Amino acid sequence: MIDVPKAESRKPVSADQNTLRLDSMLPPRIVFADDAIIVVDKPSGVPSVPARTPLDPPAVALRLAAEFGHVEAVHRLDRDTSGLLVLARTRDARAALGIAFEARRVTKHYLAIVVGETSETSGMIDLPLARDPNHPPRHRVDHDHGKEARTAWRLVAPCRHEVDSDVKSLLAIEPATGRSHQLRVHLASIGHPILGDRLYGQPPWNEACPLALHATRLALDHPTTGEPLVLVAPPPTTYPWNAFNIEITATLAAWPTG
């Protein structure tokens, strides 16, 4: 197995809206890099693929071009989702990783903070999803025309945050499929939208709160060597994640490293 440096311990950091805006313009942190792939910890607010208009911020690949040359994301994270993103440096790596993601041979784990406290401690959401033609870019549960979508979730901890006193819950999530907006739609469909989700949540919004969804762990085979590769990127230590620093540290330590 390829040895990947462990994540550093979490230290609370204060944040305001200006800090969040600044972070969205910084180049992503490199989690792993070799001649075939680069894995970054994408900040919230940064597109994972080239933006559609000149007004959008530069995508991850463009931010890496000066140091690494041409690279291409092999999967997508929503712009407002933070966390692990894999990019290919060669055509062969791009093809191999594309097949691996398509065949669901890549294990993905997320952490999310959702509104409210769940009545169950775990569950599997099995609801088909399709684009919502009346409200783009939203997606919706569609039993007639939707594609299969399954999301496993587990309650890590509830918390009443001192800032707004509302109850929120930290969930560990493992999607079995990879549909657009899958985690956001699924969690909203069970009455627990992700905190900061302006597409599927309910106002009023806290402008200092980003979408609290983070791609935290990826397990895959290296596209060139075939060796198992396990990568971990903890969520930010700013609001709202800082309410769960102890639980996040324990969750990361409990996940398998191989």
C-alpha positions in Angstrom: 0.0 0.0 0.0 1.2 3.5 -0.8 2.1 5.4 2.3 0.2 8.7 2.6 1.0 11.2 5.4 -1.6 11.3 8.1 -3.8 14.3 8.6 -2.6 16.8 11.2 -4.6 17.2 14.5 -7.4 19.6 14.4 -7.0 23.1 16.0 -10.0 25.5 16.2 -9.7 28.6 14.0 -12.0 31.5 14.0 -13.6 32.5 10.7 -15.7 35.2 9.2 -17.2 35.9 5.8 -14.0 37.6 4.5 -11.9 34.6 5.6 -14.2 32.2 3.6 -13.9 34.4 0.5 -10.1 34.5 0.8 -9.9 30.7 1.2 -11.9 30.2 -2.0 -9.3 31.9 -4.0 -6.3 30.1 -2.6 -4.7 27.1 -4.5 -5.8 23.8 -3.1 -3.7 21.9 -0.7 -1.9 18.9 -2.2 -2.7 15.7 -0.4 -0.8 13.3 -2.8 1.1 13.7 -6.0 3.2 11.6 -8.3 3.8 11.3 -12.1 0.3 9.9 -12.7 -2.2 11.6 -10.4 -2.6 14.6 -8.0 -5.1 14.5 -5.1 -6.0 17.9 -3.6 -8.2 19.1 -0.7 -10.5 21.4 -2.7 -11.8 24.4 -0.8 -15.5 25.3 -0.9 -16.3 27.8 -3.6 -13.7 26.5 -6.1 -15.1 24.7 -9.3 -13.7 21.1 -9.8 -14.1 21.5 -13.6 -13.6 24.5 -15.8 -16.1 27.3 -15.0 -18.9 28.2 -17.5 -18.4 31.9 -17.4 -15.5 34.3 -17.1 -17.0 35.6 -13.8 -16.6 32.2 -12.2 -13.5 31.5 -10.1 -10.7 29.4 -11.7 -11.1 25.7 -11.6 -8.7 23.4 -9.7 -6.9 22.3 -12.8 -6.1 25.9 -13.8 -4.8 26.7 -10.3 -2.4 23.7 -10.6 -1.2 24.4 -14.2 1.7 26.6 -13.3 3.3 23.8 -11.2 2.1 20.6 -12.8 1.1 21.5 -16.4 -2.1 20.0 -17.8 -4.1 18.0 -15.4 -7.8 16.9 -15.5 -10.3 16.1 -12.8 -11.5 12.5 -13.1 -14.7 13.1 -11.0 -16.6 16.0 -9.7 -17.4 17.7 -6.5 -20.0 20.5 -6.4 -18.4 23.9 -6.3 -19.5 24.4 -2.7 -18.5 21.0 -1.5 -15.0 20.8 -0.1 -12.6 17.9 0.1 -10.7 15.3 -1.8 -10.6 15.6 -5.6 -8.5 13.3 -7.9 -6.9 14.7 -11.0 -5.0 12.8 -13.7 -1.7 13.9 -15.2 -1.6 11.4 -18.1 -4.1 10.0 -20.6 -3.6 6.4 -19.3 -4.2 7.5 -15.7 -7.4 9.4 -16.8 -8.7 6.3 -18.6 -8.0 3.9 -15.7 -9.5 6.2 -13.1 -12.5 6.8 -15.3 -13.2 3.1 -15.4 -12.6 2.7 -11.7 -15.1 5.4 -10.8 -17.6 4.2 -13.3 -17.4 0.6 -12.0 -17.7 1.9 -8.4 -14.4 0.6 -7.4 -13.6 3.8 -5.5 -14.8 4.1 -1.9 -15.9 7.6 -0.9 -16.6 8.8 2.6 -18.0 12.3 3.4 -18.8 14.2 6.6 -21.7 16.5 6.7 -23.4 18.7 9.2 -27.2 18.6 8.8 -30.1 20.6 10.3 -31.8 18.9 13.2 -31.2 15.7 15.0 -32.0 12.4 13.2 -34.5 10.0 14.8 -32.4 7.0 13.8 -28.7 6.4 14.2 -28.1 5.2 10.7 -29.9 4.4 7.5 -29.8 3.8 3.7 -31.6 6.3 1.5 -32.6 4.6 -1.8 -34.4 7.1 -3.9 -33.9 7.7 -7.7 -32.8 11.1 -8.8 -33.3 13.2 -12.0 -32.8 16.8 -13.0 -35.6 19.2 -12.0 -36.6 20.7 -15.4 -38.5 23.5 -13.6 -35.8 24.6 -11.2 -32.3 24.2 -12.7 -29.7 23.4 -11.5 -31.7 21.5 -8.9 -32.2 17.8 -9.0 -35.2 16.0 -7.4 -36.4 12.5 -6.4 -38.1 11.1 -9.5 -39.6 7.6 -9.2 -40.7 7.6 -12.9 -37.6 8.9 -14.7 -34.8 9.0 -12.1 -31.6 7.0 -12.0 -30.7 4.7 -9.2 -29.2 6.5 -6.2 -28.3 5.1 -2.8 -26.7 6.8 0.2 -25.7 5.2 3.5 -25.4 7.5 6.5 -24.5 7.2 10.2 -25.1 9.6 13.0 -21.8 10.7 14.6 -23.1 13.3 17.1 -25.7 16.0 17.6 -24.8 19.4 18.9 -26.4 22.6 19.9 -24.1 25.3 18.6 -23.5 28.3 20.8 -23.7 30.7 17.9 -27.4 30.1 17.0 -28.6 27.5 19.5 -30.1 25.3 16.8 -29.6 21.6 16.9 -27.3 20.2 14.2 -26.0 16.7 13.6 -22.7 15.4 12.2 -23.2 12.5 9.8 -20.7 10.1 8.2 -21.9 9.4 4.7 -20.9 6.7 2.1 -22.6 7.0 -1.3 -23.1 3.8 -3.2 -23.8 5.7 -6.4 -22.5 9.1 -7.7 -25.4 11.1 -9.0 -25.3 14.9 -9.3 -26.3 16.6 -6.0 -27.1 13.1 -4.6 -26.1 13.7 -1.0 -27.8 17.1 -0.9 -31.1 15.9 -2.3 -31.1 12.6 -0.3 -30.5 14.3 3.0 -33.0 17.0 2.3 -35.6 14.3 1.4 -35.4 12.8 4.9 -35.9 16.2 6.5 -32.3 17.0 7.3 -30.8 19.3 4.7 -27.1 20.0 4.8 -26.2 23.2 6.7 -25.5 26.0 4.4 -27.3 24.4 1.4 -28.9 27.3 -0.5 -30.4 25.0 -3.1 -32.1 22.4 -0.9 -32.2 23.9 2.5 -34.5 26.5 4.1 -33.8 30.2 4.8 -32.8 32.2 6.6 -29.1 31.7 5.7 -26.1 32.4 7.8 -23.9 34.2 5.2 -20.7 33.1 7.1 -21.6 29.4 6.8 -20.4 27.5 3.7 -22.0 24.2 2.6 -21.1 21.8 5.4 -20.3 18.8 3.1 -16.7 17.5 2.9 -15.2 14.7 0.9 -13.1 13.3 3.7 -11.8 9.9 2.6 -11.0 8.1 -0.7 -9.9 4.5 -1.2 -8.8 3.4 -4.7 -6.2 1.5 -6.6 -3.4 3.6 -8.0 -4.0 3.8 -11.8 -0.4 2.9 -12.7 0.9 0.6 -10.0 -2.4 -0.9 -8.8 -1.3 -0.4 -5.2 -4.1 0.5 -2.7 -4.2 4.2 -2.0 -6.1 5.6 1.0 -6.4 9.4 1.3 -7.8 11.5 4.1 -8.5 15.2 4.3 -10.2 16.5 7.5 -12.9 19.2 7.2 -12.0 22.8 7.9 -11.6 23.8 11.5 -13.8 26.9 11.1 -17.5 27.3 11.7 -19.6 25.2 11.6 -17.1 22.3 11.7 -15.4 23.6 14.9 -18.4 22.5 17.0 -17.5 18.9 16.2 -13.7 18.9 16.5 -13.5 16.0 19.0 -16.0 13.8 17.1 -14.3 14.5 13.8 -10.9 13.5 15.2 -12.4 10.3 16.6 -14.2 9.4 13.3 -11.0 9.9 11.2 -9.1 7.7 13.6 -11.7 4.9 13.4 -11.8 4.7 9.6 -9.6 2.0 8.1 -6.2 3.1 6.7 -5.9 0.3 4.2 
